[in-house]
Amino acid sequence: MLLPRDMLPTDSLYFVGGYVISSLKENNNIKLLDLYLITKEKINVSISIFILSLDWLFLIGVILENKQGNLEYVH
């Protein structure tokens, strides 16, 4: 799942995570659904892969949820 060999790049958490980070850099402090819609405009990603990418980015400390419940990129 992280680095698939026989799958589309859009199913890779690294690939999708890169686009999520790009979207967050452009639109920091954003709601989850808005971030998904912006990312989906760039690549055709399913909501489940998108959420798994968010989980991975949160676990490695790249994104966080602020007090308002929005997502932020950690610089």
N, C-alpha and C positions, 0 to 999 in steps of 0.2 A: 504494500500500500504506500509506503513512503517512497520507495524507488522501484516502481513496477517495471518489469521487462516486457511483458506481453500485453500491456494495457495502454489505453490512450493517455497522453500527458495530463488531460483534464481530470483523470482519476488519481493522479499523484498528489499527495499532500504537499510536497515540496513545490510543485508547479503552481497549485492553487494558492498555497501560502504566500508565494511571491506576489501574486496578483492581489491578494488581500492586503499585504503590506503596502503595495503601491497605492491601492485605493484608500487606505488609512492615512498615508502620507499626504494625499491630496485633500482628504476630508476627515481630519482628526476630530475626535469627540462626536461620534455618530452612532445612531441606533443600529442594532443588529440587522433588522430587515432592510434598512436603507443601504447598509454596507453590502448586503447580499445583492440587492438590485443593481448597485453600481458595479460590483464585481461581475455580475452576470452579463452586463452590457459588454464587458471586455472579453470574457470567455464564457462558453456555455458549460456551466457547472451545476450539478444537482445540489439541492439544499443539504442532503446528507453529507456529501463530500465537503461542502463549504463548512458545515458545522464541525466535522472532524478536523479540518484545517485550522479552524479557530481554536479547538481544543489543544491541538499540537502547539500552536503559536502561544497560547496562554501558558502551557506547561513549560515551555522553554523561556518564558519571560519576555516575549516580544510585544505582547499586547496585554492590556488590563481592562477591567471594568471599573469605571469611576463611580462616584457616589450617586450620580444621576442615573446609573444603569447603562450608560453609553460606553462604547468601546474606544480605546485610545491606543495609539502606537507609542511604545516606550522607546525614547531616543537613545 
